[in-house]
Amino acid sequence: MQQGVAEFMRDGSYAAHLRRQRNELRTRRDWLLASLRTWPGEVRVSTAQGGLSVWLELAESVDTLRAYPLALEQGVVITPGPLFSVSGQFRNCLRISFAHPWDTRRVEALSRLPGLLLEG
């Protein structure tokens, strides 16, 4: 097993794999950013130089923690902002991952999310 991994790295296959993966993740991220531009209201988006997610800051009236169970009932998984704070800040923020391919199910979930957030 170790020899196989060593050869994979030595012959350039690993470097090629990383290039393909970076390109795929960049495409997924760009698709997500384009989708977020169609959301109603003001949505501030932050993207880190690395990582597999974007950070959204929504209107102050949005409570992502309250919207979480509603979204989950609909099959939409979000990461509410307060999970990233020991003091409960960022209730109007959430993180969305682009680590997985945008299949039909995920695209539909993303399109339902603005309504669920406003409901919550």
N, C-alpha and C positions, 0 to 999 in steps of 0.2 A: 504494500500500500504506500509506504513512504517513498519507495523508488518511483512509483507511478506519479505521485505528487511532485517529486523533484523533477522528473522529466517534463511534466506539464508546465512547470515554472521555467525550466531551462530552455525549452524549445520555443518560448514566446506565446504559447497557448493561453497562459494565465493573463498576460498583458492584453492579448486580444479580447479575452473574456471580459476583463475590466473595462476596456474601451466600449464594447457593445453594451455592457450593463449601464455605464454612465450615460451613453446616448439614449438608451431606453428610459432611464429615470428622468433625464432632462425632458424628454418628450412627454412623459406622464405629468411632470410638474407643470410644463407649459400648457398642457390641455386643462389641467385643474385651474391655473391662473386665468385662462380665457373663460372658463365656465363661471368663475367667481365674479368676473366683470359684468355678467348678465344678472346678478342677484339684485333685488330691489333694495333701495336705501343705500346708506353709506357703509361700505365695507373696506376697512383698511387691512391690507395683507402684508405680512412680513415673511420674507423667505431668507433662510440662513444660507450661508455659502456651502454648508454641508448639511447632512441630515436628509430625512425622507418625509418631511412634513412642512406645512405652512401654518402660520399663526394668523388667525383672523380676529380683528377687533370690530365688533358690531356696535350698533346704537346702544346707549346706556340703558335703554328700556328692555333690552334682551337679557334674559337670564338663562345662560346655557346649562346651569345646574338643574334648574326647574324643567328645562326642555329635554334633558337627558332621558328620563324614563319614557316620555312621549315618543321620542325618536326611536328608542330601543324597541318599543311596541310595534313600530313600523318597520323594523329591521334595519334601522339606520344607526350606526355606532359613531358617536362623537366622543371627543375628549374635552370635557368642559375646562375652561380656564382656571377655576379655583383649585383644580387638582395640582396646579403648578405653583401654589402659594400656600404658605403656612397660615396666613392671615385672612384667607377667603377672598382675596382680591381677584380681579379679572373675571367677574361673573358674566360680563358681556363678551368674553373672548372664548375661542376654542381652537383646537389644533386639528388639522385634517391631514391624513397621511396620503402620500402618492406611491407608497411602496408596492402596492399590488396593481395589476393591470386594470384598466377601466373597462370592465365587462358590462354587459347590459344591466345586471343587478346593481352594480355600484353606481353606474351613471344615473339610474332611476332613483336610487337612494339620495344621491347628491342633489338631484332636481327637486326632491321633496323637502329637503332640509330647510330652505328659507321659510316655508310655511310652518314647519314644526317649530322652528325657533321663535317665530312670531306668536304662535299658539302658547308656547311655554311662558 
